[in-house]
Amino acid sequence: MEGPSCLSPAGRDGETRAADRREPGGGSGTDPTRDTRTQFRVCRFIMETGLKLGLRSVPVATACVLYHRFFQRASVRVYEPYLVAMSCLYLAGKVEEQHIRTRDIINVSHRYFNKGSAPLECDKEFWDLRDSVVQCELLVLRQLDFHVSFEHPHKYLLHYLLSLKSLVNRHAWSRTPVVETSWALLRDCYHGDMCIRHTPQHVAIATLYLALNSYGVELPVGEKTWWQVLCEDVTKADIDAVISDLLRLYDMEAKCI
């Protein structure tokens, strides 16, 4: 995989194109499975790079959503996905008010692809790449019609965890890593476009449901199930749909290793 220093500079009007993204036979057909694997790898890049840049979880989630929404409208065969990802990180920092410098994004990305390498020199290659990131940011904004503020499941999951903690035996709660597992599952949801296909409340409920079931934590039974008490419009089918998508992502992860 090429490093960020090898990414093509943005073309006119910020249209950063990957000229070599074609089928081996020279055709321009699409391969949904390969595209999905690409998206998975690029979102993993966003998460690891965001962590090294010191971004909080919500800005990283915003970067992933920006990326997925962009490629809902554009083809991964036309635009260089890693350059789009770098621009999404840059834009997400602004949206969530945790600003990061383009230089830091470029250097961390460069190290991601070139382990142990020194930071890039401030030469023509660096400035061309910086211009590409900035122009690509404008492309993302235009492609999304400047709708770049999103509601994430994080606040709902936090509320649900606090609500359920009071219902569960405190010893059982402290012995099982339900909290940590729920947050880990939520983070994993952003590796695919399931994070934009399901409502935030349903994703939060489903990750918590899966975490509770994984450790056999039982909750008091009443007239309504615990998830209906927390979120009135969620159904078991909604929960199953989110979990099914998440399990498919884990299957994809195994194929990407």
C-alpha positions as CSV (number, residue, x, y, z in Angstrom):
1,M,0.0,0.0,0.0
2,E,1.4,3.4,-0.9
3,G,2.1,5.9,1.8
4,P,0.6,9.4,1.9
5,S,3.7,10.9,0.3
6,C,2.8,8.9,-2.8
7,L,-0.8,10.1,-3.0
8,S,-1.6,12.0,-6.1
9,P,-2.0,15.8,-5.7
10,A,-5.5,17.2,-6.1
11,G,-6.6,18.1,-9.5
12,R,-8.4,21.2,-10.5
13,D,-11.4,22.1,-8.2
14,G,-10.0,19.7,-5.6
15,E,-11.0,16.6,-7.5
16,T,-8.3,14.2,-6.2
17,R,-8.4,11.3,-8.6
18,A,-6.8,7.9,-8.4
19,A,-5.8,7.4,-12.0
20,D,-4.7,3.8,-11.5
21,R,-7.8,2.5,-9.8
22,R,-9.0,0.2,-12.6
23,E,-9.7,-3.5,-13.0
24,P,-6.7,-5.6,-14.1
25,G,-8.3,-6.2,-17.5
26,G,-8.4,-2.5,-18.1
27,G,-12.2,-2.2,-17.5
28,S,-13.9,0.2,-15.1
29,G,-16.3,-2.3,-13.5
30,T,-16.8,-2.3,-9.7
31,D,-16.2,-5.1,-7.2
32,P,-18.4,-4.4,-4.1
33,T,-16.4,-6.9,-2.0
34,R,-13.1,-5.3,-2.8
35,D,-14.5,-1.8,-2.3
36,T,-15.9,-2.9,1.1
37,R,-12.5,-4.2,2.1
38,T,-10.9,-1.0,1.0
39,Q,-13.3,1.0,3.1
40,F,-12.6,-1.2,6.1
41,R,-8.8,-0.7,5.8
42,V,-9.1,3.0,5.3
43,C,-11.4,3.4,8.4
44,R,-8.9,1.4,10.4
45,F,-6.3,3.9,9.2
46,I,-8.5,6.8,10.3
47,M,-8.9,5.3,13.8
48,E,-5.2,4.5,14.3
49,T,-4.1,7.9,12.9
50,G,-6.7,9.7,15.0
51,L,-5.4,7.9,18.1
52,K,-1.8,9.0,17.3
53,L,-2.9,12.5,16.8
54,G,-4.6,12.6,20.2
55,L,-8.1,13.0,18.9
56,R,-11.0,12.1,21.1
57,S,-13.5,9.4,20.2
58,V,-16.2,11.7,18.8
59,P,-13.9,13.6,16.3
60,V,-12.6,10.2,15.1
61,A,-16.2,9.0,14.7
62,T,-17.0,12.2,12.8
63,A,-14.1,11.6,10.4
64,C,-15.4,8.1,9.7
65,V,-18.9,9.3,9.1
66,L,-17.6,12.1,6.7
67,Y,-15.6,9.4,4.9
68,H,-18.6,7.0,4.5
69,R,-21.0,9.7,3.5
70,F,-18.5,11.0,0.9
71,F,-18.2,7.6,-0.7
72,Q,-22.0,7.2,-0.6
73,R,-22.0,9.8,-3.4
74,A,-18.6,9.2,-5.0
75,S,-16.7,6.2,-6.2
76,V,-13.7,4.7,-4.5
77,R,-12.3,4.1,-8.0
78,V,-12.3,7.8,-8.8
79,Y,-11.0,9.4,-5.6
80,E,-7.9,8.3,-3.6
81,P,-9.5,6.9,-0.4
82,Y,-6.5,7.6,1.9
83,L,-6.2,11.2,0.8
84,V,-10.0,11.6,1.4
85,A,-9.5,10.0,4.8
86,M,-6.7,12.5,5.7
87,S,-9.0,15.4,4.7
88,C,-11.8,13.9,6.7
89,L,-9.6,13.9,9.8
90,Y,-8.7,17.5,9.2
91,L,-12.3,18.5,8.7
92,A,-13.5,16.5,11.7
93,G,-11.1,18.3,14.0
94,K,-12.7,21.6,12.9
95,V,-16.3,20.3,13.2
96,E,-15.7,18.9,16.7
97,E,-13.5,21.8,17.8
98,Q,-10.3,19.8,18.3
99,H,-8.2,21.4,15.6
100,I,-5.2,19.5,14.2
101,R,-2.5,20.8,11.9
102,T,-2.2,19.5,8.4
103,R,1.5,19.0,9.0
104,D,0.8,16.6,11.9
105,I,-1.8,14.7,9.8
106,I,0.7,14.3,6.9
107,N,3.6,13.2,9.1
108,V,1.6,10.7,11.2
109,S,0.0,9.3,8.0
110,H,3.5,9.1,6.4
111,R,4.7,7.1,9.4
112,Y,1.7,4.9,9.2
113,F,2.8,3.6,5.8
114,N,6.5,4.0,6.3
115,K,7.4,2.6,9.7
116,G,10.3,4.2,11.4
117,S,10.7,6.9,8.7
118,A,11.7,10.5,9.5
119,P,9.1,13.3,9.2
120,L,8.8,14.6,5.6
121,E,10.9,17.6,4.7
122,C,9.1,20.8,3.9
123,D,9.9,20.5,0.2
124,K,7.7,20.6,-2.9
125,E,6.4,17.1,-2.2
126,F,5.2,18.1,1.2
127,W,3.5,21.3,0.0
128,D,1.9,19.5,-2.9
129,L,0.4,16.9,-0.5
130,R,-0.7,19.6,1.9
131,D,-2.5,21.4,-0.9
132,S,-4.1,18.1,-1.9
133,V,-5.4,17.6,1.7
134,V,-6.9,21.2,1.8
135,Q,-8.4,21.0,-1.7
136,C,-9.8,17.6,-0.9
137,E,-11.4,19.0,2.2
138,L,-13.3,21.5,0.1
139,L,-14.4,18.7,-2.2
140,V,-15.8,16.7,0.8
141,L,-17.7,19.8,2.0
142,R,-19.2,20.4,-1.5
143,Q,-20.0,16.7,-1.9
144,L,-21.9,16.7,1.4
145,D,-23.6,20.0,0.8
146,F,-21.8,21.3,3.8
147,H,-23.8,19.0,6.1
148,V,-20.9,17.9,8.4
149,S,-22.4,17.9,11.8
150,F,-23.7,14.5,12.9
151,E,-25.4,12.9,15.9
152,H,-23.4,9.9,17.2
153,P,-24.5,7.0,19.4
154,H,-21.9,7.9,22.1
155,K,-24.1,10.1,24.3
156,Y,-26.9,7.5,24.1
157,L,-24.6,4.6,25.0
158,L,-23.3,6.6,28.0
159,H,-26.9,7.3,29.2
160,Y,-28.0,3.7,28.7
161,L,-25.0,2.4,30.6
162,L,-25.6,4.7,33.5
163,S,-29.3,3.7,33.5
164,L,-28.7,0.0,33.5
165,K,-25.9,0.1,36.1
166,S,-28.6,0.9,38.8
167,L,-30.6,-2.2,37.7
168,V,-27.8,-4.8,37.8
169,N,-26.3,-6.4,40.8
170,R,-23.2,-4.3,41.5
171,H,-21.0,-7.3,42.0
172,A,-22.0,-8.8,38.7
173,W,-21.5,-5.4,37.0
174,S,-18.0,-4.9,38.4
175,R,-17.0,-8.5,37.5
176,T,-17.8,-8.2,33.9
177,P,-16.4,-5.7,31.4
178,V,-19.7,-4.7,29.9
179,V,-18.8,-1.0,29.8
180,E,-15.5,-1.6,28.0
181,T,-17.0,-4.1,25.6
182,S,-19.9,-1.8,24.7
183,W,-17.5,1.0,23.9
184,A,-15.3,-1.3,21.9
185,L,-18.2,-2.6,19.9
186,L,-19.4,0.9,19.2
187,R,-16.0,1.9,17.9
188,D,-15.9,-1.1,15.6
189,C,-19.3,-0.1,14.1
190,Y,-17.5,2.8,12.4
191,H,-15.3,0.5,10.2
192,G,-18.3,0.1,7.9
193,D,-21.2,2.2,6.6
194,M,-23.5,0.6,9.2
195,C,-22.8,3.7,11.3
196,I,-24.7,5.8,8.8
197,R,-27.4,3.2,7.9
198,H,-28.7,2.8,11.5
199,T,-30.0,5.4,13.9
200,P,-27.6,6.3,16.7
201,Q,-30.0,5.1,19.4
202,H,-30.4,1.7,17.8
203,V,-26.6,1.3,17.4
204,A,-26.1,2.2,21.1
205,I,-28.8,-0.3,22.2
206,A,-27.5,-3.1,20.0
207,T,-23.9,-2.8,21.2
208,L,-25.1,-2.8,24.8
209,Y,-27.4,-5.8,24.1
210,L,-24.5,-7.7,22.5
211,A,-22.1,-6.9,25.4
212,L,-24.7,-7.9,28.0
213,N,-25.4,-11.2,26.2
214,S,-21.7,-11.9,25.7
215,Y,-21.2,-12.0,29.5
216,G,-24.5,-13.4,30.5
217,V,-25.6,-10.4,32.5
218,E,-29.2,-10.7,33.4
219,L,-31.6,-7.7,33.9
220,P,-34.9,-7.6,35.8
221,V,-37.9,-8.6,33.7
222,G,-40.9,-6.3,33.6
223,E,-43.8,-5.4,31.3
224,K,-41.3,-4.1,28.8
225,T,-37.9,-5.3,27.9
226,W,-35.0,-3.1,29.1
227,W,-34.2,-1.8,25.6
228,Q,-37.9,-0.7,25.1
229,V,-37.7,1.2,28.3
230,L,-34.6,3.0,27.2
231,C,-35.6,3.5,23.6
232,E,-39.3,3.2,22.8
233,D,-39.0,2.9,19.0
234,V,-36.4,0.1,18.9
235,T,-37.5,-3.4,18.1
236,K,-35.7,-6.8,18.4
237,A,-35.5,-6.8,14.6
238,D,-33.6,-3.4,14.7
239,I,-31.2,-4.8,17.3
240,D,-30.6,-8.0,15.2
241,A,-30.0,-5.9,12.1
242,V,-27.3,-3.9,13.8
243,I,-25.6,-7.0,15.3
244,S,-25.8,-8.8,11.9
245,D,-24.0,-5.9,10.2
246,L,-21.4,-5.8,13.0
247,L,-20.7,-9.5,12.7
248,R,-20.2,-9.1,9.0
249,L,-17.6,-6.4,9.7
250,Y,-15.8,-8.8,12.0
251,D,-15.8,-11.4,9.2
252,M,-14.4,-8.7,6.9
253,E,-11.7,-7.9,9.4
254,A,-10.6,-11.6,9.3
255,K,-10.3,-11.4,5.5
256,C,-8.3,-8.1,5.7
257,I,-5.6,-9.4,7.9
